[in-house]
Amino acid sequence: MIETDGFYSIILFPSRAGDVYAGAMSQERDRVISVSLSEAEWRAFIARHPQPVQWLREQISDEIGQARDRRNPDSDLPKGR
């Protein structure tokens, strides 16, 4: 399936586990992000971030955590305060 966000086309692939679709009755999907970079851009990026997949996952996790913190600013306070 191809979707667009206005600037980029996004291709969604179904996730498979072996020869069986993962979670056939589940609505969960794995997502794939593809970014087109020139060779120079790629080399500059991996020079700063030698583990690009790990770095991207950390950035996404950090952003999710920050969004959660903005929604629940007192969530880390002990109960009773």
Residue pairs with C-beta under 8 A, 6 or more apart in sequence:
1 11
1 12
2 9
2 10
2 11
2 12
3 9
3 10
3 12
4 10
11 32
11 34
12 29
12 31
12 32
13 30
13 32
14 21
14 29
15 21
15 22
15 23
15 29
15 30
16 22
22 28
22 30
33 56
37 45
45 52
46 52
49 55
68 75
69 75
69 76
74 81
